Amino acid sequence: MADLDDLRSRWLRALRTTGEDARRPDPSRYADALLDRWQEPQRRYHTLAHLTAVLDHVDVLAEYADDPDLVRLAAWFHDAVYAPDRSENEERSARLAERALPEAGVSASGTAEVARLVRLTVTHDPAPGDRNGEVLCDADLAILAAPPAAYAAYTAEVREEYHFVPNDAFRAGRSAVLRQLLHLPRLFRTPYGRSNWEPTARYNLAAELEMLSTAEDPAS
């Protein structure tokens, strides 16, 4: 169960380092609004547990970021808008950040960077030297290197989010995503991610792809 008080504290710490404005409204209300979004009923994987995990991984990788607290704010927003049957979730999440963060006292440049990072999670392909992008993308993809039981739970939760997709279509779509990831020269861009997560993540992806390729449709 996610610790809501701890998450609120983490939001406030990140926000306070990214700009000061005595006239800004109570920043805790933004945390509460985001926490409500992350608890919407359509979510199975993209929940508070995922948000907490990404924030934890950003903490692990913070030394590699140019501005870790902007990365933390991007983590809060990166799946803030999430509808499994929509394809523009990242764009809508970025626009939410562009509306909310100036009200919360974040500078225009800080807001633009958060929105850019959120949009980057469409491809998880930061440009060379994009240290903030590397940290956010690695943190978001760290689940791919989870131990077997946790990885199996992750894949089951993803399937639940797409319960409305027929089995054959889901297997085809998921397999395409896995192949795209496996064809990347590197899944992880930070030194820590490459050393600690890359081998396990590639094993998990290949094993899932093999399972999907041999699975039979229960309805057939």
N, C-alpha and C positions, 0 to 999 in steps of 0.2 A: 504494500500500500504506500503510495507516495506521501511524503511529508509536506503538506501544503504550507505550513509555517516556514519550513526550511526553504522551500521554493520561493516564497515571497521575499525572504531575506536575501536570497541569491539575486533575485531581480533587482532589489533596491541597491545592493552593492554594485552591480554592473551599471545601473543607471546613474548612480551618483558620480561615477568616474568619467562619464561621457559628456558632462555639461552641467553647469549650475545656473539656475534661473529662479530667483526668489519668488517670482510671480506664478510659477508653474503650479498646477493643481496637485493634489495629493497623489504621489506616484503609485501608491499601493492599489489604487482603483484600476490602474492599467494591468497590474499583476493579476488582480481578481478577474478582470475581463478575459485575459489570456488563459488563466487556469480554467475558466468556464469553457472556453473553446476546446482546450485539450481534454476535456471530460465529456465531449459530445457522444451520444449513444452509437453513432455509426462507426466509431473507432474501436479497433481491436489491437492493432500493433501501434498505431500512431497516437499513443496515449500519454498520460503523465509519466508512465514508466519510461517511455522512449525519450521524452523531454529530459527527464532526470539523467538518463544514461548519456545522452549527448552532452549535457552540461558537465557531467563527470569526466567524459573523455576530453572535452575542451580543457578542463583543469589539468589533465595529464599532459596535454600537448601545448599548454599556454606559452611555454618558452619559445616556441617556434612561430608565434603570431606577432605581428607588428602591433596590434591593439587587441589583446585578449578580451577586453570587456565589450568591444563592438562585436566580436565573434560570439560572445555569450548572448548578447541581445539578438543577434541573427539566429542563434539556436532557438530562442523563445519564439521567434516569428516564422521559422522555416516551414513548419507544418501547421501554423495557426489556423489557416483555412484549409480544411481537408474534407473533400467529398470524393469517395472512391470512384464514382461514376463521372467525374469531371476531369478534364485534362489540364486545366489552367490553375491548379491549386497554388503552385509556386508563385505565379504572377499575382494572383489575388492576395497571397500572403505578403508579398513584397509591397503591394499597394497599401495594405493594412498598416505595415510598418511606416510607410511614407506619410500616412495620415496621423498615426498615433504618436510617433516619436517626437516630432516637433512640439506637439502639445505637452509632452512630458519633459521638455527642456533640452532635448538632444539637438546639437547643432545641425545645420543643413548638411555639412560635409559628413558628419557622423551618420545621419539618417540615410544619406545616399550610399554610404558604404554598407550599412546593414541591408538595405534593399538590394544592392548588388550581390551581396553574399547569399541572400535568400534565393535570388534568381539563379545563382550558380548551382544550386542543388537540383536543378533540372538535369544537368549533365554530369555533375560531380567531376568536372574536368577543368580545374583551375589552370591558368597560364603559368609558365615557369616564373618563379619569383613572386607569385601571389601568395604570400605567407598566410594572410588571413584566410584566404580561400582554401588553401591546403589544410589548415587546421579544421575548419568547419566541415569540409568534405570528408576528411579522415574520421572525424568524430561521428558523423552521420552514418558512415559505412562500417564503423567498428563492429556492429552486430554481425557482420559477415564472418568475423573471426571468433565468434562465440564457441564455447564448448558444445559437444553434440546435442545434449538435451536442450540447452538454451537456443541453439540454432533451429532445432526441430520445432520448438515452441514458436519461434519467430515466423517460420514458414507457415505454420498452422494459422497463426493470427493474420498473416497477410491473406491467406486463402479465405478466412472468415470475412475479411473486409470486402472481398470480391465474391461474396456468396451468390450474387446475382449473375455471375458469368458462368456459362456452361463449362463442364469439366474439360472438354476438348479445347475450347477456346482459351481457357485459363492456362492449360498446359502449354499451348503454343505461345501465348504471350509471355508467360513466365520464362519459358525456355529461351525466347529471343532476348529477354533482359539478361539472363545468365550468360548467354554466349557473348553479348555485347561487353559485359563486365570482364569475362575471361579473356577477351581479345585485347583489352587495354594493356599497354606495356607495363603499367603499374596500377594497382588498385589504390595504393596509399602513397602519398607524396611526402609526408614528413619522415625524417629519419626514424623516429620511434615507430610509426605505423609500418614502414617498410620492414623493420627488423622484427617487430613483435606480432604483427597482424597479417602480413601478406601471405606467408605460407599456409597458415590455417584457413584463411579466407578462401584461397584458391582451392584448397582441398574440399571445403564445404560446398562451394559453388559447383565444382565438378561432380561431387557426389549427388547433389540435388538434381543437376541436369541429367545425370544417368538414371536417377529414380524416375524423373518425369518422362524420360524417353521409353521406359519399360512399363510404365503404369498402364493399367487397363481402366477404361471408363466403366464405373459400376453400373451405369445405365445400359451398357451395350450387351 
